[in-house]
Amino acid sequence: MGPIFDAGMGSLNFYETAAMLDAYDFTGINVLADIGGGNGSLLSAVLARYPNMKGILFDLGHVVGRAKES
């Protein structure tokens, strides 16, 4: 069930993530924490745009377990 939920959320949030990255400038932020960040797809997108930034993903253990390390 978790992977299906992750896929659904990822498809729904794709456009919002792109718009957020275009609207907000995260320059100068060294560490960004995503609390309740699910599988980390939003945090991954931010880190891809800002490769010098470090990220902290915080969620329930079984949810974070579905995140991919990058």
mmCIF file of the N, C-alpha and C atoms, coordinates in Angstrom:
data_MODEL
# 
_entry.id   MODEL 
# 
loop_
_atom_site.group_PDB 
_atom_site.id 
_atom_site.type_symbol 
_atom_site.label_atom_id 
_atom_site.label_alt_id 
_atom_site.label_comp_id 
_atom_site.label_asym_id 
_atom_site.label_entity_id 
_atom_site.label_seq_id 
_atom_site.pdbx_PDB_ins_code 
_atom_site.Cartn_x 
_atom_site.Cartn_y 
_atom_site.Cartn_z 
_atom_site.occupancy 
_atom_site.B_iso_or_equiv 
_atom_site.pdbx_formal_charge 
_atom_site.auth_seq_id 
_atom_site.auth_comp_id 
_atom_site.auth_asym_id 
_atom_site.auth_atom_id 
_atom_site.pdbx_PDB_model_num 
ATOM 1   N N  . MET A 1 1  ? 0.823  -1.200 0.000   1.00 0.00 ? 1  MET A N  1 
ATOM 2   C CA . MET A 1 1  ? 0.000  0.000  0.000   1.00 0.00 ? 1  MET A CA 1 
ATOM 3   C C  . MET A 1 1  ? 0.864  1.259  0.000   1.00 0.00 ? 1  MET A C  1 
ATOM 4   N N  . GLY A 1 2  ? 1.973  1.267  0.754   1.00 0.00 ? 2  GLY A N  1 
ATOM 5   C CA . GLY A 1 2  ? 2.837  2.437  0.839   1.00 0.00 ? 2  GLY A CA 1 
ATOM 6   C C  . GLY A 1 2  ? 3.365  2.914  -0.500  1.00 0.00 ? 2  GLY A C  1 
ATOM 7   N N  . PRO A 1 3  ? 3.912  2.016  -1.328  1.00 0.00 ? 3  PRO A N  1 
ATOM 8   C CA . PRO A 1 3  ? 4.412  2.461  -2.629  1.00 0.00 ? 3  PRO A CA 1 
ATOM 9   C C  . PRO A 1 3  ? 3.323  3.046  -3.529  1.00 0.00 ? 3  PRO A C  1 
ATOM 10  N N  . ILE A 1 4  ? 2.114  2.514  -3.436  1.00 0.00 ? 4  ILE A N  1 
ATOM 11  C CA . ILE A 1 4  ? 0.994  3.050  -4.232  1.00 0.00 ? 4  ILE A CA 1 
ATOM 12  C C  . ILE A 1 4  ? 0.657  4.461  -3.749  1.00 0.00 ? 4  ILE A C  1 
ATOM 13  N N  . PHE A 1 5  ? 0.626  4.640  -2.439  1.00 0.00 ? 5  PHE A N  1 
ATOM 14  C CA . PHE A 1 5  ? 0.366  5.964  -1.871  1.00 0.00 ? 5  PHE A CA 1 
ATOM 15  C C  . PHE A 1 5  ? 1.450  6.942  -2.297  1.00 0.00 ? 5  PHE A C  1 
ATOM 16  N N  . ASP A 1 6  ? 2.715  6.527  -2.205  1.00 0.00 ? 6  ASP A N  1 
ATOM 17  C CA . ASP A 1 6  ? 3.829  7.389  -2.605  1.00 0.00 ? 6  ASP A CA 1 
ATOM 18  C C  . ASP A 1 6  ? 3.707  7.808  -4.063  1.00 0.00 ? 6  ASP A C  1 
ATOM 19  N N  . ALA A 1 7  ? 3.366  6.865  -4.926  1.00 0.00 ? 7  ALA A N  1 
ATOM 20  C CA . ALA A 1 7  ? 3.222  7.178  -6.355  1.00 0.00 ? 7  ALA A CA 1 
ATOM 21  C C  . ALA A 1 7  ? 2.086  8.174  -6.582  1.00 0.00 ? 7  ALA A C  1 
ATOM 22  N N  . GLY A 1 8  ? 0.988  7.973  -5.884  1.00 0.00 ? 8  GLY A N  1 
ATOM 23  C CA . GLY A 1 8  ? -0.138 8.902  -6.013  1.00 0.00 ? 8  GLY A CA 1 
ATOM 24  C C  . GLY A 1 8  ? 0.204  10.292 -5.539  1.00 0.00 ? 8  GLY A C  1 
ATOM 25  N N  . MET A 1 9  ? 0.844  10.379 -4.384  1.00 0.00 ? 9  MET A N  1 
ATOM 26  C CA . MET A 1 9  ? 1.228  11.688 -3.859  1.00 0.00 ? 9  MET A CA 1 
ATOM 27  C C  . MET A 1 9  ? 2.251  12.358 -4.774  1.00 0.00 ? 9  MET A C  1 
ATOM 28  N N  . GLY A 1 10 ? 3.184  11.577 -5.289  1.00 0.00 ? 10 GLY A N  1 
ATOM 29  C CA . GLY A 1 10 ? 4.187  12.139 -6.193  1.00 0.00 ? 10 GLY A CA 1 
ATOM 30  C C  . GLY A 1 10 ? 3.584  12.709 -7.446  1.00 0.00 ? 10 GLY A C  1 
ATOM 31  N N  . SER A 1 11 ? 2.585  12.029 -7.985  1.00 0.00 ? 11 SER A N  1 
ATOM 32  C CA . SER A 1 11 ? 1.961  12.528 -9.212  1.00 0.00 ? 11 SER A CA 1 
ATOM 33  C C  . SER A 1 11 ? 1.116  13.764 -8.939  1.00 0.00 ? 11 SER A C  1 
ATOM 34  N N  . LEU A 1 12 ? 0.503  13.835 -7.774  1.00 0.00 ? 12 LEU A N  1 
ATOM 35  C CA . LEU A 1 12 ? -0.301 15.009 -7.429  1.00 0.00 ? 12 LEU A CA 1 
ATOM 36  C C  . LEU A 1 12 ? 0.565  16.220 -7.126  1.00 0.00 ? 12 LEU A C  1 
ATOM 37  N N  . ASN A 1 13 ? 1.714  16.000 -6.531  1.00 0.00 ? 13 ASN A N  1 
ATOM 38  C CA . ASN A 1 13 ? 2.557  17.105 -6.068  1.00 0.00 ? 13 ASN A CA 1 
ATOM 39  C C  . ASN A 1 13 ? 3.595  17.549 -7.082  1.00 0.00 ? 13 ASN A C  1 
ATOM 40  N N  . PHE A 1 14 ? 3.680  16.891 -8.231  1.00 0.00 ? 14 PHE A N  1 
ATOM 41  C CA . PHE A 1 14 ? 4.713  17.220 -9.213  1.00 0.00 ? 14 PHE A CA 1 
ATOM 42  C C  . PHE A 1 14 ? 4.661  18.694 -9.611  1.00 0.00 ? 14 PHE A C  1 
ATOM 43  N N  . TYR A 1 15 ? 3.492  19.199 -9.979  1.00 0.00 ? 15 TYR A N  1 
ATOM 44  C CA . TYR A 1 15 ? 3.374  20.582 -10.446 1.00 0.00 ? 15 TYR A CA 1 
ATOM 45  C C  . TYR A 1 15 ? 3.564  21.568 -9.301  1.00 0.00 ? 15 TYR A C  1 
ATOM 46  N N  . GLU A 1 16 ? 3.067  21.231 -8.117  1.00 0.00 ? 16 GLU A N  1 
ATOM 47  C CA . GLU A 1 16 ? 3.239  22.117 -6.974  1.00 0.00 ? 16 GLU A CA 1 
ATOM 48  C C  . GLU A 1 16 ? 4.714  22.235 -6.588  1.00 0.00 ? 16 GLU A C  1 
ATOM 49  N N  . THR A 1 17 ? 5.444  21.119 -6.670  1.00 0.00 ? 17 THR A N  1 
ATOM 50  C CA . THR A 1 17 ? 6.866  21.141 -6.338  1.00 0.00 ? 17 THR A CA 1 
ATOM 51  C C  . THR A 1 17 ? 7.627  22.035 -7.306  1.00 0.00 ? 17 THR A C  1 
ATOM 52  N N  . ALA A 1 18 ? 7.361  21.893 -8.587  1.00 0.00 ? 18 ALA A N  1 
ATOM 53  C CA . ALA A 1 18 ? 8.033  22.732 -9.588  1.00 0.00 ? 18 ALA A CA 1 
ATOM 54  C C  . ALA A 1 18 ? 7.705  24.206 -9.368  1.00 0.00 ? 18 ALA A C  1 
ATOM 55  N N  . ALA A 1 19 ? 6.447  24.516 -9.091  1.00 0.00 ? 19 ALA A N  1 
ATOM 56  C CA . ALA A 1 19 ? 6.046  25.907 -8.855  1.00 0.00 ? 19 ALA A CA 1 
ATOM 57  C C  . ALA A 1 19 ? 6.705  26.461 -7.593  1.00 0.00 ? 19 ALA A C  1 
ATOM 58  N N  . MET A 1 20 ? 6.780  25.633 -6.536  1.00 0.00 ? 20 MET A N  1 
ATOM 59  C CA . MET A 1 20 ? 7.417  26.080 -5.301  1.00 0.00 ? 20 MET A CA 1 
ATOM 60  C C  . MET A 1 20 ? 8.892  26.374 -5.530  1.00 0.00 ? 20 MET A C  1 
ATOM 61  N N  . LEU A 1 21 ? 9.567  25.505 -6.283  1.00 0.00 ? 21 LEU A N  1 
ATOM 62  C CA . LEU A 1 21 ? 10.991 25.723 -6.556  1.00 0.00 ? 21 LEU A CA 1 
ATOM 63  C C  . LEU A 1 21 ? 11.220 26.969 -7.400  1.00 0.00 ? 21 LEU A C  1 
ATOM 64  N N  . ASP A 1 22 ? 10.278 27.285 -8.281  1.00 0.00 ? 22 ASP A N  1 
ATOM 65  C CA . ASP A 1 22 ? 10.396 28.499 -9.087  1.00 0.00 ? 22 ASP A CA 1 
ATOM 66  C C  . ASP A 1 22 ? 10.074 29.756 -8.273  1.00 0.00 ? 22 ASP A C  1 
ATOM 67  N N  . ALA A 1 23 ? 9.207  29.624 -7.272  1.00 0.00 ? 23 ALA A N  1 
ATOM 68  C CA . ALA A 1 23 ? 8.751  30.786 -6.510  1.00 0.00 ? 23 ALA A CA 1 
ATOM 69  C C  . ALA A 1 23 ? 9.660  31.159 -5.348  1.00 0.00 ? 23 ALA A C  1 
ATOM 70  N N  . TYR A 1 24 ? 10.313 30.178 -4.750  1.00 0.00 ? 24 TYR A N  1 
ATOM 71  C CA . TYR A 1 24 ? 11.103 30.432 -3.546  1.00 0.00 ? 24 TYR A CA 1 
ATOM 72  C C  . TYR A 1 24 ? 12.585 30.232 -3.813  1.00 0.00 ? 24 TYR A C  1 
ATOM 73  N N  . ASP A 1 25 ? 13.370 31.124 -3.260  1.00 0.00 ? 25 ASP A N  1 
ATOM 74  C CA . ASP A 1 25 ? 14.825 31.052 -3.383  1.00 0.00 ? 25 ASP A CA 1 
ATOM 75  C C  . ASP A 1 25 ? 15.393 30.522 -2.066  1.00 0.00 ? 25 ASP A C  1 
ATOM 76  N N  . PHE A 1 26 ? 15.979 29.346 -2.123  1.00 0.00 ? 26 PHE A N  1 
ATOM 77  C CA . PHE A 1 26 ? 16.553 28.718 -0.941  1.00 0.00 ? 26 PHE A CA 1 
ATOM 78  C C  . PHE A 1 26 ? 18.057 28.979 -0.828  1.00 0.00 ? 26 PHE A C  1 
ATOM 79  N N  . THR A 1 27 ? 18.563 29.906 -1.626  1.00 0.00 ? 27 THR A N  1 
ATOM 80  C CA . THR A 1 27 ? 19.980 30.242 -1.573  1.00 0.00 ? 27 THR A CA 1 
ATOM 81  C C  . THR A 1 27 ? 20.358 30.678 -0.161  1.00 0.00 ? 27 THR A C  1 
ATOM 82  N N  . GLY A 1 28 ? 21.474 30.171 0.326   1.00 0.00 ? 28 GLY A N  1 
ATOM 83  C CA . GLY A 1 28 ? 21.955 30.548 1.646   1.00 0.00 ? 28 GLY A CA 1 
ATOM 84  C C  . GLY A 1 28 ? 21.476 29.638 2.756   1.00 0.00 ? 28 GLY A C  1 
ATOM 85  N N  . ILE A 1 29 ? 20.559 28.732 2.458   1.00 0.00 ? 29 ILE A N  1 
ATOM 86  C CA . ILE A 1 29 ? 20.109 27.768 3.464   1.00 0.00 ? 29 ILE A CA 1 
ATOM 87  C C  . ILE A 1 29 ? 21.052 26.577 3.405   1.00 0.00 ? 29 ILE A C  1 
ATOM 88  N N  . ASN A 1 30 ? 21.693 26.288 4.512   1.00 0.00 ? 30 ASN A N  1 
ATOM 89  C CA . ASN A 1 30 ? 22.666 25.193 4.553   1.00 0.00 ? 30 ASN A CA 1 
ATOM 90  C C  . ASN A 1 30 ? 22.022 23.848 4.827   1.00 0.00 ? 30 ASN A C  1 
ATOM 91  N N  . VAL A 1 31 ? 21.001 23.842 5.700   1.00 0.00 ? 31 VAL A N  1 
ATOM 92  C CA . VAL A 1 31 ? 20.317 22.602 6.072   1.00 0.00 ? 31 VAL A CA 1 
ATOM 93  C C  . VAL A 1 31 ? 18.817 22.860 6.045   1.00 0.00 ? 31 VAL A C  1 
ATOM 94  N N  . LEU A 1 32 ? 18.086 21.973 5.382   1.00 0.00 ? 32 LEU A N  1 
ATOM 95  C CA . LEU A 1 32 ? 16.634 22.082 5.291   1.00 0.00 ? 32 LEU A CA 1 
ATOM 96  C C  . LEU A 1 32 ? 16.021 20.813 5.853   1.00 0.00 ? 32 LEU A C  1 
ATOM 97  N N  . ALA A 1 33 ? 15.103 20.954 6.809   1.00 0.00 ? 33 ALA A N  1 
ATOM 98  C CA . ALA A 1 33 ? 14.410 19.809 7.389   1.00 0.00 ? 33 ALA A CA 1 
ATOM 99  C C  . ALA A 1 33 ? 12.997 19.746 6.837   1.00 0.00 ? 33 ALA A C  1 
ATOM 100 N N  . ASP A 1 34 ? 12.596 18.570 6.380   1.00 0.00 ? 34 ASP A N  1 
ATOM 101 C CA . ASP A 1 34 ? 11.233 18.335 5.916   1.00 0.00 ? 34 ASP A CA 1 
ATOM 102 C C  . ASP A 1 34 ? 10.558 17.442 6.941   1.00 0.00 ? 34 ASP A C  1 
ATOM 103 N N  . ILE A 1 35 ? 9.727  18.045 7.785   1.00 0.00 ? 35 ILE A N  1 
ATOM 104 C CA . ILE A 1 35 ? 9.042  17.328 8.855   1.00 0.00 ? 35 ILE A CA 1 
ATOM 105 C C  . ILE A 1 35 ? 7.739  16.775 8.292   1.00 0.00 ? 35 ILE A C  1 
ATOM 106 N N  . GLY A 1 36 ? 7.572  15.464 8.415   1.00 0.00 ? 36 GLY A N  1 
ATOM 107 C CA . GLY A 1 36 ? 6.411  14.812 7.803   1.00 0.00 ? 36 GLY A CA 1 
ATOM 108 C C  . GLY A 1 36 ? 6.604  14.698 6.305   1.00 0.00 ? 36 GLY A C  1 
ATOM 109 N N  . GLY A 1 37 ? 7.852  14.541 5.883   1.00 0.00 ? 37 GLY A N  1 
ATOM 110 C CA . GLY A 1 37 ? 8.212  14.588 4.474   1.00 0.00 ? 37 GLY A CA 1 
ATOM 111 C C  . GLY A 1 37 ? 7.981  13.324 3.678   1.00 0.00 ? 37 GLY A C  1 
ATOM 112 N N  . GLY A 1 38 ? 7.322  12.335 4.255   1.00 0.00 ? 38 GLY A N  1 
ATOM 113 C CA . GLY A 1 38 ? 6.971  11.131 3.506   1.00 0.00 ? 38 GLY A CA 1 
ATOM 114 C C  . GLY A 1 38 ? 8.188  10.414 2.949   1.00 0.00 ? 38 GLY A C  1 
ATOM 115 N N  . ASN A 1 39 ? 8.130  10.131 1.656   1.00 0.00 ? 39 ASN A N  1 
ATOM 116 C CA . ASN A 1 39 ? 9.229  9.384  1.026   1.00 0.00 ? 39 ASN A CA 1 
ATOM 117 C C  . ASN A 1 39 ? 10.383 10.280 0.592   1.00 0.00 ? 39 ASN A C  1 
ATOM 118 N N  . GLY A 1 40 ? 10.297 11.568 0.867   1.00 0.00 ? 40 GLY A N  1 
ATOM 119 C CA . GLY A 1 40 ? 11.405 12.475 0.588   1.00 0.00 ? 40 GLY A CA 1 
ATOM 120 C C  . GLY A 1 40 ? 11.431 13.070 -0.800  1.00 0.00 ? 40 GLY A C  1 
ATOM 121 N N  . SER A 1 41 ? 10.372 12.899 -1.570  1.00 0.00 ? 41 SER A N  1 
ATOM 122 C CA . SER A 1 41 ? 10.394 13.389 -2.955  1.00 0.00 ? 41 SER A CA 1 
ATOM 123 C C  . SER A 1 41 ? 10.508 14.913 -3.029  1.00 0.00 ? 41 SER A C  1 
ATOM 124 N N  . LEU A 1 42 ? 9.820  15.630 -2.155  1.00 0.00 ? 42 LEU A N  1 
ATOM 125 C CA . LEU A 1 42 ? 9.935  17.096 -2.158  1.00 0.00 ? 42 LEU A CA 1 
ATOM 126 C C  . LEU A 1 42 ? 11.337 17.523 -1.751  1.00 0.00 ? 42 LEU A C  1 
ATOM 127 N N  . LEU A 1 43 ? 11.843 16.953 -0.682  1.00 0.00 ? 43 LEU A N  1 
ATOM 128 C CA . LEU A 1 43 ? 13.188 17.291 -0.227  1.00 0.00 ? 43 LEU A CA 1 
ATOM 129 C C  . LEU A 1 43 ? 14.219 16.947 -1.292  1.00 0.00 ? 43 LEU A C  1 
ATOM 130 N N  . SER A 1 44 ? 14.048 15.834 -1.967  1.00 0.00 ? 44 SER A N  1 
ATOM 131 C CA . SER A 1 44 ? 14.967 15.443 -3.044  1.00 0.00 ? 44 SER A CA 1 
ATOM 132 C C  . SER A 1 44 ? 14.970 16.471 -4.167  1.00 0.00 ? 44 SER A C  1 
ATOM 133 N N  . ALA A 1 45 ? 13.798 16.990 -4.501  1.00 0.00 ? 45 ALA A N  1 
ATOM 134 C CA . ALA A 1 45 ? 13.707 17.989 -5.570  1.00 0.00 ? 45 ALA A CA 1 
ATOM 135 C C  . ALA A 1 45 ? 14.435 19.272 -5.167  1.00 0.00 ? 45 ALA A C  1 
ATOM 136 N N  . VAL A 1 46 ? 14.272 19.690 -3.907  1.00 0.00 ? 46 VAL A N  1 
ATOM 137 C CA . VAL A 1 46 ? 14.964 20.888 -3.432  1.00 0.00 ? 46 VAL A CA 1 
ATOM 138 C C  . VAL A 1 46 ? 16.475 20.664 -3.456  1.00 0.00 ? 46 VAL A C  1 
ATOM 139 N N  . LEU A 1 47 ? 16.917 19.507 -2.965  1.00 0.00 ? 47 LEU A N  1 
ATOM 140 C CA . LEU A 1 47 ? 18.347 19.220 -2.921  1.00 0.00 ? 47 LEU A CA 1 
ATOM 141 C C  . LEU A 1 47 ? 18.948 19.095 -4.317  1.00 0.00 ? 47 LEU A C  1 
ATOM 142 N N  . ALA A 1 48 ? 18.165 18.637 -5.279  1.00 0.00 ? 48 ALA A N  1 
ATOM 143 C CA . ALA A 1 48 ? 18.656 18.565 -6.659  1.00 0.00 ? 48 ALA A CA 1 
ATOM 144 C C  . ALA A 1 48 ? 18.906 19.960 -7.213  1.00 0.00 ? 48 ALA A C  1 
ATOM 145 N N  . ARG A 1 49 ? 18.054 20.910 -6.834  1.00 0.00 ? 49 ARG A N  1 
ATOM 146 C CA . ARG A 1 49 ? 18.204 22.292 -7.301  1.00 0.00 ? 49 ARG A CA 1 
ATOM 147 C C  . ARG A 1 49 ? 19.326 23.006 -6.554  1.00 0.00 ? 49 ARG A C  1 
ATOM 148 N N  . TYR A 1 50 ? 19.540 22.630 -5.294  1.00 0.00 ? 50 TYR A N  1 
ATOM 149 C CA . TYR A 1 50 ? 20.554 23.267 -4.438  1.00 0.00 ? 50 TYR A CA 1 
ATOM 150 C C  . TYR A 1 50 ? 21.513 22.190 -3.930  1.00 0.00 ? 50 TYR A C  1 
ATOM 151 N N  . PRO A 1 51 ? 22.454 21.764 -4.751  1.00 0.00 ? 51 PRO A N  1 
ATOM 152 C CA . PRO A 1 51 ? 23.296 20.608 -4.414  1.00 0.00 ? 51 PRO A CA 1 
ATOM 153 C C  . PRO A 1 51 ? 24.223 20.800 -3.211  1.00 0.00 ? 51 PRO A C  1 
ATOM 154 N N  . ASN A 1 52 ? 24.476 22.021 -2.783  1.00 0.00 ? 52 ASN A N  1 
ATOM 155 C CA . ASN A 1 52 ? 25.327 22.248 -1.618  1.00 0.00 ? 52 ASN A CA 1 
ATOM 156 C C  . ASN A 1 52 ? 24.549 22.186 -0.300  1.00 0.00 ? 52 ASN A C  1 
ATOM 157 N N  . MET A 1 53 ? 23.227 22.133 -0.388  1.00 0.00 ? 53 MET A N  1 
ATOM 158 C CA . MET A 1 53 ? 22.371 22.073 0.780   1.00 0.00 ? 53 MET A CA 1 
ATOM 159 C C  . MET A 1 53 ? 22.327 20.635 1.308   1.00 0.00 ? 53 MET A C  1 
ATOM 160 N N  . LYS A 1 54 ? 22.203 20.496 2.612   1.00 0.00 ? 54 LYS A N  1 
ATOM 161 C CA . LYS A 1 54 ? 21.985 19.203 3.261   1.00 0.00 ? 54 LYS A CA 1 
ATOM 162 C C  . LYS A 1 54 ? 20.514 19.111 3.646   1.00 0.00 ? 54 LYS A C  1 
ATOM 163 N N  . GLY A 1 55 ? 19.978 17.907 3.657   1.00 0.00 ? 55 GLY A N  1 
ATOM 164 C CA . GLY A 1 55 ? 18.574 17.726 3.987   1.00 0.00 ? 55 GLY A CA 1 
ATOM 165 C C  . GLY A 1 55 ? 18.362 16.740 5.116   1.00 0.00 ? 55 GLY A C  1 
ATOM 166 N N  . ILE A 1 56 ? 17.328 17.000 5.899   1.00 0.00 ? 56 ILE A N  1 
ATOM 167 C CA . ILE A 1 56 ? 16.906 16.092 6.959   1.00 0.00 ? 56 ILE A CA 1 
ATOM 168 C C  . ILE A 1 56 ? 15.453 15.719 6.684   1.00 0.00 ? 56 ILE A C  1 
ATOM 169 N N  . LEU A 1 57 ? 15.206 14.435 6.520   1.00 0.00 ? 57 LEU A N  1 
ATOM 170 C CA . LEU A 1 57 ? 13.850 13.932 6.308   1.00 0.00 ? 57 LEU A CA 1 
ATOM 171 C C  . LEU A 1 57 ? 13.366 13.316 7.611   1.00 0.00 ? 57 LEU A C  1 
ATOM 172 N N  . PHE A 1 58 ? 12.230 13.786 8.112   1.00 0.00 ? 58 PHE A N  1 
ATOM 173 C CA . PHE A 1 58 ? 11.700 13.301 9.376   1.00 0.00 ? 58 PHE A CA 1 
ATOM 174 C C  . PHE A 1 58 ? 10.269 12.855 9.171   1.00 0.00 ? 58 PHE A C  1 
ATOM 175 N N  . ASP A 1 59 ? 10.004 11.596 9.461   1.00 0.00 ? 59 ASP A N  1 
ATOM 176 C CA . ASP A 1 59 ? 8.653  11.047 9.381   1.00 0.00 ? 59 ASP A CA 1 
ATOM 177 C C  . ASP A 1 59 ? 8.646  9.754  10.181  1.00 0.00 ? 59 ASP A C  1 
ATOM 178 N N  . LEU A 1 60 ? 7.558  9.059  10.172  1.00 0.00 ? 60 LEU A N  1 
ATOM 179 C CA . LEU A 1 60 ? 7.483  7.763  10.847  1.00 0.00 ? 60 LEU A CA 1 
ATOM 180 C C  . LEU A 1 60 ? 8.471  6.799  10.217  1.00 0.00 ? 60 LEU A C  1 
ATOM 181 N N  . GLY A 1 61 ? 9.012  5.895  11.007  1.00 0.00 ? 61 GLY A N  1 
ATOM 182 C CA . GLY A 1 61 ? 10.040 4.972  10.542  1.00 0.00 ? 61 GLY A CA 1 
ATOM 183 C C  . GLY A 1 61 ? 9.652  4.174  9.321   1.00 0.00 ? 61 GLY A C  1 
ATOM 184 N N  . HIS A 1 62 ? 8.424  3.639  9.297   1.00 0.00 ? 62 HIS A N  1 
ATOM 185 C CA . HIS A 1 62 ? 8.018  2.832  8.148   1.00 0.00 ? 62 HIS A CA 1 
ATOM 186 C C  . HIS A 1 62 ? 7.806  3.682  6.899   1.00 0.00 ? 62 HIS A C  1 
ATOM 187 N N  . VAL A 1 63 ? 7.569  4.962  7.073   1.00 0.00 ? 63 VAL A N  1 
ATOM 188 C CA . VAL A 1 63 ? 7.414  5.869  5.927   1.00 0.00 ? 63 VAL A CA 1 
ATOM 189 C C  . VAL A 1 63 ? 8.777  6.265  5.394   1.00 0.00 ? 63 VAL A C  1 
ATOM 190 N N  . VAL A 1 64 ? 9.667  6.692  6.269   1.00 0.00 ? 64 VAL A N  1 
ATOM 191 C CA . VAL A 1 64 ? 11.021 7.092  5.873   1.00 0.00 ? 64 VAL A CA 1 
ATOM 192 C C  . VAL A 1 64 ? 11.764 5.914  5.235   1.00 0.00 ? 64 VAL A C  1 
ATOM 193 N N  . GLY A 1 65 ? 11.433 4.715  5.654   1.00 0.00 ? 65 GLY A N  1 
ATOM 194 C CA . GLY A 1 65 ? 12.054 3.527  5.095   1.00 0.00 ? 65 GLY A CA 1 
ATOM 195 C C  . GLY A 1 65 ? 11.847 3.383  3.595   1.00 0.00 ? 65 GLY A C  1 
ATOM 196 N N  . ARG A 1 66 ? 10.834 4.074  3.057   1.00 0.00 ? 66 ARG A N  1 
ATOM 197 C CA . ARG A 1 66 ? 10.574 4.028  1.610   1.00 0.00 ? 66 ARG A CA 1 
ATOM 198 C C  . ARG A 1 66 ? 11.347 5.103  0.849   1.00 0.00 ? 66 ARG A C  1 
ATOM 199 N N  . ALA A 1 67 ? 12.044 5.975  1.563   1.00 0.00 ? 67 ALA A N  1 
ATOM 200 C CA . ALA A 1 67 ? 12.821 7.034  0.920   1.00 0.00 ? 67 ALA A CA 1 
ATOM 201 C C  . ALA A 1 67 ? 14.060 6.434  0.288   1.00 0.00 ? 67 ALA A C  1 
ATOM 202 N N  . LYS A 1 68 ? 14.514 7.044  -0.795  1.00 0.00 ? 68 LYS A N  1 
ATOM 203 C CA . LYS A 1 68 ? 15.730 6.624  -1.456  1.00 0.00 ? 68 LYS A CA 1 
ATOM 204 C C  . LYS A 1 68 ? 16.877 7.517  -1.009  1.00 0.00 ? 68 LYS A C  1 
ATOM 205 N N  . GLU A 1 69 ? 18.007 6.923  -0.711  1.00 0.00 ? 69 GLU A N  1 
ATOM 206 C CA . GLU A 1 69 ? 19.170 7.712  -0.314  1.00 0.00 ? 69 GLU A CA 1 
ATOM 207 C C  . GLU A 1 69 ? 19.796 8.319  -1.554  1.00 0.00 ? 69 GLU A C  1 
ATOM 208 N N  . SER A 1 70 ? 20.144 9.595  -1.457  1.00 0.00 ? 70 SER A N  1 
ATOM 209 C CA . SER A 1 70 ? 20.804 10.247 -2.594  1.00 0.00 ? 70 SER A CA 1 
ATOM 210 C C  . SER A 1 70 ? 21.918 11.130 -2.122  1.00 0.00 ? 70 SER A C  1 
# 
